[in-house]
Structure formats: structure tokens, C-alpha cells
């Protein structure tokens, strides 16, 4: 836990899930710069304040007295916000928490944007928010210098209005935008769809839907393609989890390959879950059931209730390159699986997941491999 010192007070903040070994703070210089700018400019925060993309709730916690609306694509970020509000005993009950799929407030008077890694997600959200800002709306973006590019500024300019940037401070930069309600911004290009290639099993040639911000939103990534070619062939009633589902193509393949299976799609991204549900509904007969769950791994699944977990774990989370997410996924899978249940994992060879799985499950075998990827199978004994 670290203390975030601002002119509005001092706040004890953590990321989520809380881990005393986590070396990363729940805020950065861009958050500090943005709050300092609001103070220096004496920005009127009496109207509707919207905070888009607040990573771990630092901005919302510091601005809680103004009852901001938080819009986030991250379940982890949302949980961090709730925990930080409660920890600091600020007016958390007044905060309105919304996801990127929820309707924005009708009128936005101050729009604060933490620039996301995904330009597609920024484009989608600016399109969604643009009809709700007015000529007097204060729009301020914030990010580290490495996160703000010419293409970032072009999106603000094209969708909202004239845009300029601040000087850099502690490797952070602000974006100032003056909304032009009459700007001909065109249609929101998201979500998008594309047909899957042939030769990848049950989903060959089907169409997938991708909302903005998900991994490989314009094509099937090579790791998933390899996984789809080597999924286990199973029959009969069972509970299958597509863990870290993205657009849901792996869970869809499991559902089509075994129509008696109950499939649960899990991701921490609300955009990913929306993609998975759209993909599933478009390709599976109506009446076929599935569950779509925003969660930290398998934390929302009762222990001992799953027969098969299919997982393509990320090796980066919120810009940090780490295997912590994969390790939590593997631990959660072991807890959720029934005895005899299986975890199937695809990953780059160099990540060494086999060692972790062998340590955790006591066994691990290679189900398939090529020069770049490996599919591993671990069984809960």
C-alpha cells in the first residue's frame, strides 16, 4: 500500500487484487499532473464529472466529494476503486460506477480521460461520449509521454474538437480539448466483425464480433489459432470455462464441439465479455445456455464445479509485464476444477508455464507443440 498525497488530501491506495509483493503503485505522475491542473485552473467541478479509464480509482478517490461518474473497461480497476474508496472512508456511496458498455450520463460538464493503451478503445469511447458533451465541457486527458502519440491527439481532434497538449512534467503530459458539438465525426466503427479462417476445427469459417480494445480485434492471433487446432475432443454433460475469453472464440469452439457442455466465459474486460456474448449468440442456436462473467480469474466460480478450463493467459497486465496473472489463473483453475478435471493452456514456449503447472498440479504433459507455441494439459488429482 502506498500513500497518494494531493492538495485534496492523502489517500492510501492499492491495486487489485491486493498483494504486498506488488511493486507497482495505484497511481502515476499522470494522475498527479491532472489533479494539480484542476486545482491550478480552479476548474468548476459542480456539474457532472466523468472519469474515463481511471486505472485503479486514484482519480475517483481524490475527487469523491464531487460525485464523479467512473467509466471503466476493467473489473480489476472497478474492484480497486471500491476498495480504495472504502479504505479511505470518502464519499464512496456517491460515486457512480459504470462500464464501457453502459450508457453515459445525459450531460457531461467535465470529462477527465486517462489515455488507454488501446487507441481503438479510446476511439470507441470518444464516439460514445461525444453526444453528451457541450461547448462548455472541460475535457482534459492525461497519460505518460510514451502513451500519447500524434494518433492519440488526432482522435480527440476528429471526434471531439480542437486539441492541444501541455508541456511534459515527470514524463507525464496532459491533453486539452475544446468540444465542438457541430463537428461531423462520422459513425463509430466499433464493434467490428471478421470471418475466421478454415482448418481450425468447429469454428472454421464462422464470424466473430470484436468490441474495441480487446486483444487482436481485427484478426485471429496465432496463439489462439494453434489452440483451436488442438483443443480436447470431449462429449457429454460437463462444465467448461473459457478463462480470459477475449472474443470468446475458444469457448465457442468448446460449445460447438460438445453441445451438452455448459460453457462459462470469464474475462476482466467488459469489452471482451460483450464480444464473447455477441460471438456466441451469432453462432449458437437460440436456447443454448452460456454464462458471461466479469471476474478476477475464477474467483466467481464455486470450488470443485468445473470439468475443463481452457486458458490463453496474458503475460502483461495494465502495462506491467508479469506472470502474476497467469499464476493466479492457474491457482484459481486448480481450486475450481473437480477431481479429475483438466486445465489446458496455450502459451509461447519461452514462458515456461510447464514448470508452474507441474509445481501446482504435480503433473503436466505437452498436448501439442510447434516451434513457437505449446499446448499443455494438467489434471487435478
N, C-alpha and C positions, 0 to 999 in steps of 0.2 A: 504494500500500500504506500502511496506517495501523497504528499500534500500539495494541492494546487492553490497557489497564492495569487489572488486577484484583488483589484480595488473593491470588488463586491463581497469579499470575504475569503476565508481559507476553507478548502474543501478536501477531505480525504477521499481519494478516488482509486478504484482498481478496474482492471479489465475483467472480462467474464469468459470462462469460469475463473474464479479466483485461484491463484497459485502463488504461494510465497516465493517460488523459484523463478517466477516470470520476470525477466529483466526489463520489460517494456512498461512505459508509463501509460496512463489512460488519457493523456493529452500530449500535445506537442506545441512547438513555437507558433504554428499557425493559429491554434486556438487562442493562445495568449495575445497574439497580434490583433486578432479580430475583436476580442473583448476590450483591449486597450483602445482600439479605434472607436468603438461605440461610446466609450467614456470620453475620449478626447473631443469627439464631434457632438457630444451631448445628444445622441440620437434619441428621438422620441419613440419610446417603446410602449406607449399606452394603447396602441392598436393591436391588431392580430400579428403576432410574431411567429414566423415559421422557420424552423431549423431543419435543413435538409442534410442528411448524411453525417450527423454527429456521431463520431466513431464509437465512443464509449460513454456518452452522456455528459461530458465535461461542460459543453456549452449550455445544455439544458439545465444542468445543476446550478451553474453560475447565474443563469437568467431566470431561475424558477419563480421569482417574485413577479415576473411579467407574464406568467402563464403561457409559455410558448407551446407551439404545436411541433412535436418532433416527427419527422418523416424519415423512416429508415428501411433499408432492404435487409438488415441483419438482425436475426433473432438474438445473436450473442450481444450485439450492440444494445438492443432493447432491454435485455436482462441486466446488462451492466448499468444502464440508465436507471432502471428501477432500484437496483441495489444501491447505487450511489446516492440517489435521492433519499432513500430510507436511512442510509448511513449518516448522512449529513443533516437529517431532520429539517429539510427545507420543505417548501410547499409542494411536495410531490403529488398530492391529490389533485392539484390544479393543472398538472401537466397533461396535455392531450397527446397520447402516443398513437401514431398511425404508421402503416406500412406504405411502401411504394405503390401498392395496388389499391389503396384506399382513396376515396375522393378527397381532394384538398379542401381547405376552408374556402367558403364562397369569396371572401375578400382577404387579401394579404397586404398588410401595410409595411412590414419589414420582413425581408427574405434573406436569411443567412445560409450560405451554402458551403459545406466542406466538400471541396472538389474530389470526386471519387476517382479511383484508378481507371474505371471503365468510362471512356468517352461515350459509349453507347448508352450507358445508364444515365449519364448527365444529359445527353440529348433527349432521351425519353422523358426524364423528369422535368426539364425545362419546358418541353411541349405541354406536359400535363399541368404545370403551374402557371404558364403564361396567361391563360384566360382569366386568372384570378388576381393578377397584379394590376395596378393602375399607374397613371403617370407620376403619382406622388410616392409610389412604393420605393423604399430604400432597399437596394439589392447589393449585398456585399458577399463576395466569395472569398474563400481562404484556402490556402494549401502551401505545402512546401515548394520551393522553387522547382525542384525536379518533377513536381506533379502538374505544373501549369505550363502549357505549351501554346504555341500560336493557334493550334486547332481548338484548344480549350476556349480561348478568347473568341474565336470565330463562332463557336456555338452560342455563347452569350450574345454576341453581336447579331447573329442571324435570327435568333429565336426571341430574344427579349428587347434588345436595343443597343444604343451606343455604349461602348465598353472601353475601359482603360485599366491600367494596373498601377499598383503602388511601387515604391522602392522596396527592395528586399530588406528584411530585418531578421537576423538569426536564421538565415536561409529559408525564411517564410515570405510569402507575398500575398497581397490582397487584390481582389478584382472588384472594380466599381462599375456598376451597370445602371443606366438610366432607362427605365422601361418605356417603350413606345407602343401603346395599345393598338395603333393602326398599322403596325408592321406586318407585311404579308409573309408570314413564317412558313406557310405550306402545311402539309399533313404530317402527323407523327408517323415515322416509318416503322415503328415497333408496335406489336411483335412481328417477327418475320418467320417464314417457313421455308424449308428446303426438303427435297426428296433424299432419302437415304440410298446409298449405293446397293448394288446386288451382291450376293455372296457373303452376307453377314448373318445368316440364319433367319429366324422368324420375322424379323423386322425389315428384311430386304425390300427396297423399293417403296417403303411407306414414307409418309410425310411427317416431319416433326415440327413443332412450334417452339419458337425461342423468343422469350421476352428479353429486353435489353439487360445487359450486364452479366449474363451467365457465360460460363466458360465455352469457348468455341461456338458462339451463337450463329455463325454463318456457314459452318461445315462440321462434319463428324470428325472429332480428333482421333489421331492414330491409335492412342491407347485404348479408347473405348471400342474402336473398330476391331482391334485384336481381341478384346474381352468378349465382344459379341460373337466372334467366331469360335470361342472356346468356352462358352457357358455350359454348366452341367445340364444334362438332359434328364428331367425328372417328371414323374407322373403322380397323380393322386392329391388329395387334400393336404395342404401344408401352408405355413405362414412364411412368406418371403419378404425380405426387406431390401429395398434398393437404397443403400446408405450413401448420402451425398449424391442425390439422384440427378442433379443438373436438370436437363430437359426430359429426364425420365425414360430414355430410350432403353436402358438396361432392364429396368423394371417392366417396361412394356414387353420386351422380349421374353421375360420370365412368364408374364401373364399369358402371352400368346402360345408359348411353348407348353404351358401347363394350365389349361383353362380352369382347373379345380383349385388352383392356388389363390390364396388371399395375399395381395401384394400391398405393402406399406412403403410409400415413398417418403424419404426423410431428407431434409436439407435445412441449413440455417439461413438460406436466402429465400425471401418471399418471392422474388422474381423467378428463381429456379422452380419453386413449387407450382407457381402459376403456369410455367412452361410444361412441367411434368403432367399436370392435370389436363391441360389443353391437348397435349400429345396423346395421352391415354384416351380421353373422350373421343378424339377424332378417329381412333384406330381400333377400339374395342367395342363390341356390341353393347348397346344400351342395356342396363340392368346388371352388367358386370361390376362388382364392387371393388373398390380400392380405397386406401386411406392416404391422405397427404398431410404430413406432419412437420411443422416448423419446430425444430428442437436442436439441442446440443447433442449431436450423435444420437445414441439410443437411450438417452435419459428419460424419454417419454414412453418407453416400451416396457411392460412388465417383465421381470426376470423369468427366464425359462419358458418363454412362449413362442420362440422363433425357431424355424427349421433350417432356414438358409438365409445368410446375409451376403449380398453382392456389393462390393466396395471398390471404388477407384478413388483412393484418398488423395486430398490435396497435400502438397508439400510446402505451401505458403498460406498464411492466414493474415489478413489485414496488413499486407506488405512485409510481414516477417517471414523469412524462410526458415521453416522449422518442421520437425516431425512430431510435434506435440499433438497436433490434430489427429494424425494417423494413429498415434499411440492411444489417444482417448477413444477413437473409433474401434480399435482392436479390443481394448479392455471392455468397452460397452457391448461389443458383439459377444464376447465370451459370457458376459452376465446375462444377456438376452436370449442366448441360444439354449434350446433344450439339450439334454444329454444325447450325444449322437448327432447334434446339429452341426452344420458346416459353415465356415466363413471362406468365401472365395474373394481373392484380392488381385487386382492388376496393378502393376507399377513398373517404373523404369528399373532395370536391373541394378543400377548403381545405388539405389536407395536402401538395399539390404533388408527389405521387410521380412525375409525368411528368418533372420536371426531373432527379430522381435516376436514373430508368431511362434517360433519354436520355444522361446523362453516362456511365453504366456500360455500356450496350449499344450506344450510338451510334444508337439508334433507339427510337421509342415512338409508338404510334398509339392513338387512342381507339376502342375496340371498341363501347362503349355508354356513354350518359350520361343522367342526369336532373338535375333541379335540385340534388340533394343528393349523388349518388354518381357515380363514373366507373369504368368498367372499362377497364384499359389492357393493351396487348399489346406485349411486347418480344421480339425474335428474336435469338438468338445467331448472329452472322455468322461 
